[in-house]
Amino acid sequence: MQIVTWDSISMISEAISSETGTFLYEFEEESCPKRYQLFHQMVKQKGFLKSFSRNMRPYTVSMSAYNSELKSKILNKIESNLWFKNSVS
């Protein structure tokens, strides 16, 4: 189980990538930039992050499905933007 603070997206990302349950401790929330709030919402919706509470229970996450989907999207984007095409039939 890991507890992270909202003020470092890099720290949160690294913690999530370890596939160990990660909890977000949100302090001074009024200081949290909107882009950070949006990031927190996104990773919570995907089940990679949970909010800190007194009733926390250990959990694990699997990044394999997400990584496969991301890899596929990146490769499709690269292929669709190639400036040359093989013209040999």
Phi and psi in degrees as GROMACS dihedral restraints (atoms count N, CA, C in turn):
[ dihedral_restraints ]
;  ai    aj    ak    al  type     phi  dphi    fc
    3     4     5     6     1  -128.2    20    10
    4     5     6     7     1   145.0    20    10
    6     7     8     9     1  -121.5    20    10
    7     8     9    10     1   127.5    20    10
    9    10    11    12     1  -125.1    20    10
   10    11    12    13     1   160.7    20    10
   12    13    14    15     1  -100.9    20    10
   13    14    15    16     1   161.5    20    10
   15    16    17    18     1   -73.1    20    10
   16    17    18    19     1   -14.8    20    10
   18    19    20    21     1   -81.9    20    10
   19    20    21    22     1     4.5    20    10
   21    22    23    24     1  -141.9    20    10
   22    23    24    25     1   104.9    20    10
   24    25    26    27     1   -64.8    20    10
   25    26    27    28     1   -35.3    20    10
   27    28    29    30     1   -62.4    20    10
   28    29    30    31     1   -44.1    20    10
   30    31    32    33     1   -63.5    20    10
   31    32    33    34     1   -43.9    20    10
   33    34    35    36     1   -62.7    20    10
   34    35    36    37     1   -46.1    20    10
   36    37    38    39     1   -61.3    20    10
   37    38    39    40     1   -43.6    20    10
   39    40    41    42     1   -64.9    20    10
   40    41    42    43     1   -41.3    20    10
   42    43    44    45     1   -63.4    20    10
   43    44    45    46     1   -44.6    20    10
   45    46    47    48     1   -62.4    20    10
   46    47    48    49     1   -40.7    20    10
   48    49    50    51     1   -65.4    20    10
   49    50    51    52     1   -16.9    20    10
   51    52    53    54     1   -74.8    20    10
   52    53    54    55     1    -8.8    20    10
   54    55    56    57     1    63.4    20    10
   55    56    57    58     1    23.1    20    10
   57    58    59    60     1  -103.4    20    10
   58    59    60    61     1   141.0    20    10
   60    61    62    63     1   -50.9    20    10
   61    62    63    64     1   128.0    20    10
   63    64    65    66     1  -120.4    20    10
   64    65    66    67     1   131.7    20    10
   66    67    68    69     1  -115.6    20    10
   67    68    69    70     1   137.7    20    10
   69    70    71    72     1   -98.0    20    10
   70    71    72    73     1   119.7    20    10
   72    73    74    75     1   -94.1    20    10
   73    74    75    76     1   109.6    20    10
   75    76    77    78     1   -99.0    20    10
   76    77    78    79     1   101.7    20    10
   78    79    80    81     1  -108.5    20    10
   79    80    81    82     1   154.6    20    10
   81    82    83    84     1    43.0    20    10
   82    83    84    85     1    52.1    20    10
   84    85    86    87     1   -56.7    20    10
   85    86    87    88     1   -28.7    20    10
   87    88    89    90     1   -65.2    20    10
   88    89    90    91     1   -17.4    20    10
   90    91    92    93     1   -90.6    20    10
   91    92    93    94     1    -9.0    20    10
   93    94    95    96     1   -74.0    20    10
   94    95    96    97     1   120.5    20    10
   96    97    98    99     1   -61.0    20    10
   97    98    99   100     1   150.6    20    10
   99   100   101   102     1   -56.7    20    10
  100   101   102   103     1   -41.7    20    10
  102   103   104   105     1   -63.7    20    10
  103   104   105   106     1   -32.4    20    10
  105   106   107   108     1   -69.6    20    10
  106   107   108   109     1   -42.4    20    10
  108   109   110   111     1   -59.4    20    10
  109   110   111   112     1   -42.7    20    10
  111   112   113   114     1   -63.1    20    10
  112   113   114   115     1   -41.5    20    10
  114   115   116   117     1   -61.1    20    10
  115   116   117   118     1   -47.3    20    10
  117   118   119   120     1   -58.5    20    10
  118   119   120   121     1   -44.7    20    10
  120   121   122   123     1   -60.7    20    10
  121   122   123   124     1   -44.1    20    10
  123   124   125   126     1   -62.1    20    10
  124   125   126   127     1   -48.6    20    10
  126   127   128   129     1   -71.9    20    10
  127   128   129   130     1   -27.6    20    10
  129   130   131   132     1   -68.5    20    10
  130   131   132   133     1   -43.0    20    10
  132   133   134   135     1   -61.1    20    10
  133   134   135   136     1   -34.5    20    10
  135   136   137   138     1   -79.4    20    10
  136   137   138   139     1    -6.5    20    10
  138   139   140   141     1    83.2    20    10
  139   140   141   142     1    12.6    20    10
  141   142   143   144     1   -87.0    20    10
  142   143   144   145     1   -14.3    20    10
  144   145   146   147     1  -145.3    20    10
  145   146   147   148     1   143.1    20    10
  147   148   149   150     1  -128.7    20    10
  148   149   150   151     1   157.7    20    10
  150   151   152   153     1   -76.8    20    10
  151   152   153   154     1   143.2    20    10
  153   154   155   156     1   -64.4    20    10
  154   155   156   157     1   135.9    20    10
  156   157   158   159     1  -155.4    20    10
  157   158   159   160     1   168.4    20    10
  159   160   161   162     1   -69.4    20    10
  160   161   162   163     1   -19.6    20    10
  162   163   164   165     1  -100.9    20    10
  163   164   165   166     1    27.6    20    10
  165   166   167   168     1   -63.0    20    10
  166   167   168   169     1   142.2    20    10
  168   169   170   171     1  -127.7    20    10
  169   170   171   172     1   139.0    20    10
  171   172   173   174     1   -57.6    20    10
  172   173   174   175     1   144.1    20    10
  174   175   176   177     1  -151.0    20    10
  175   176   177   178     1   163.1    20    10
  177   178   179   180     1  -124.6    20    10
  178   179   180   181     1   159.3    20    10
  180   181   182   183     1  -127.9    20    10
  181   182   183   184     1   154.9    20    10
  183   184   185   186     1  -115.0    20    10
  184   185   186   187     1   125.1    20    10
  186   187   188   189     1   -93.4    20    10
  187   188   189   190     1    -5.0    20    10
  189   190   191   192     1   -62.7    20    10
  190   191   192   193     1   -44.6    20    10
  192   193   194   195     1   -66.0    20    10
  193   194   195   196     1   -43.6    20    10
  195   196   197   198     1   -62.7    20    10
  196   197   198   199     1   -44.5    20    10
  198   199   200   201     1   -63.7    20    10
  199   200   201   202     1   -39.4    20    10
  201   202   203   204     1   -63.8    20    10
  202   203   204   205     1   -43.8    20    10
  204   205   206   207     1   -63.3    20    10
  205   206   207   208     1   -43.5    20    10
  207   208   209   210     1   -64.0    20    10
  208   209   210   211     1   -43.7    20    10
  210   211   212   213     1   -58.6    20    10
  211   212   213   214     1   -45.2    20    10
  213   214   215   216     1   -61.7    20    10
  214   215   216   217     1   -43.9    20    10
  216   217   218   219     1   -62.2    20    10
  217   218   219   220     1   -42.6    20    10
  219   220   221   222     1   -65.6    20    10
  220   221   222   223     1   -46.4    20    10
  222   223   224   225     1   -63.7    20    10
  223   224   225   226     1   -40.4    20    10
  225   226   227   228     1   -62.6    20    10
  226   227   228   229     1   -40.5    20    10
  228   229   230   231     1   -65.0    20    10
  229   230   231   232     1   -42.9    20    10
  231   232   233   234     1   -62.4    20    10
  232   233   234   235     1   -47.8    20    10
  234   235   236   237     1   -62.9    20    10
  235   236   237   238     1   -36.9    20    10
  237   238   239   240     1   -75.1    20    10
  238   239   240   241     1   -15.4    20    10
  240   241   242   243     1  -109.5    20    10
  241   242   243   244     1    12.3    20    10
  243   244   245   246     1   -65.7    20    10
  244   245   246   247     1   134.6    20    10
  246   247   248   249     1   -86.1    20    10
  247   248   249   250     1    -4.3    20    10
  249   250   251   252     1  -129.0    20    10
  250   251   252   253     1   152.8    20    10
  252   253   254   255     1  -130.0    20    10
  253   254   255   256     1   149.1    20    10
  255   256   257   258     1   -77.3    20    10
  256   257   258   259     1   115.0    20    10
  258   259   260   261     1   -92.0    20    10
  259   260   261   262     1     1.1    20    10
  261   262   263   264     1   -79.8    20    10
  262   263   264   265     1   127.9    20    10
